[in-house]
Amino acid sequence: MLAFIVFCIAGIFCNISFGMHNKIGDMYITTIFASISLFIFCIKLKVKENVLSRIGRDDCLYIYILHPAISYEILSIIQKVGLQSSYQYFSTTIVLITTIISIRVLRKLRIIGNLI
């Protein structure tokens, strides 16, 4: 897993050195393997029940499905407002929190159900 993460970071540095950074949604081939390794690690990891483990258990599929659409919508709003430079630093956190809130609202409206 560590090797894939190192290759991901190396890929980012290569893109920066070739002037191909600032692309929204950059995906590197090593990211796929790093993600799979991270998922396997998390499955084998035993943790006590807490807020993050409940969010992971209850919302992971919906986060995976909804985050690209929510990310696109937030980015289009940010571009209209003109805050791209500061958004790039917090985009992951903003998208994750907005996606979790959206899932909670959709559940309250009974548009989506619980996975378990």
Contacts in CASP RR format, 6 or more apart in sequence:
PFRMAT RR
TARGET T0000
AUTHOR 0000-0000-0000
METHOD contacts of the structure
MODEL  1
MLAFIVFCIAGIFCNISFGMHNKIGDMYITTIFASISLFIFCIKLKVKEN
VLSRIGRDDCLYIYILHPAISYEILSIIQKVGLQSSYQYFSTTIVLITTI
ISIRVLRKLRIIGNLI
1 34 0 8 1.000
1 37 0 8 1.000
1 38 0 8 1.000
1 41 0 8 1.000
4 30 0 8 1.000
4 31 0 8 1.000
4 33 0 8 1.000
4 34 0 8 1.000
4 37 0 8 1.000
5 34 0 8 1.000
7 28 0 8 1.000
7 30 0 8 1.000
7 34 0 8 1.000
8 28 0 8 1.000
8 30 0 8 1.000
8 31 0 8 1.000
8 34 0 8 1.000
11 28 0 8 1.000
11 30 0 8 1.000
12 21 0 8 1.000
12 26 0 8 1.000
12 28 0 8 1.000
15 21 0 8 1.000
15 23 0 8 1.000
15 26 0 8 1.000
22 88 0 8 1.000
24 75 0 8 1.000
47 53 0 8 1.000
55 100 0 8 1.000
56 63 0 8 1.000
57 115 0 8 1.000
57 116 0 8 1.000
58 114 0 8 1.000
58 115 0 8 1.000
58 116 0 8 1.000
59 100 0 8 1.000
59 103 0 8 1.000
59 115 0 8 1.000
60 115 0 8 1.000
61 115 0 8 1.000
62 99 0 8 1.000
62 103 0 8 1.000
62 106 0 8 1.000
62 112 0 8 1.000
62 115 0 8 1.000
63 96 0 8 1.000
63 99 0 8 1.000
63 100 0 8 1.000
63 103 0 8 1.000
66 99 0 8 1.000
66 102 0 8 1.000
66 103 0 8 1.000
67 95 0 8 1.000
67 96 0 8 1.000
67 99 0 8 1.000
70 95 0 8 1.000
70 98 0 8 1.000
70 99 0 8 1.000
70 102 0 8 1.000
71 91 0 8 1.000
71 95 0 8 1.000
74 87 0 8 1.000
74 91 0 8 1.000
74 94 0 8 1.000
74 95 0 8 1.000
74 98 0 8 1.000
75 87 0 8 1.000
75 91 0 8 1.000
78 84 0 8 1.000
78 87 0 8 1.000
87 94 0 8 1.000
103 112 0 8 1.000
106 112 0 8 1.000
107 113 0 8 1.000
107 114 0 8 1.000
END
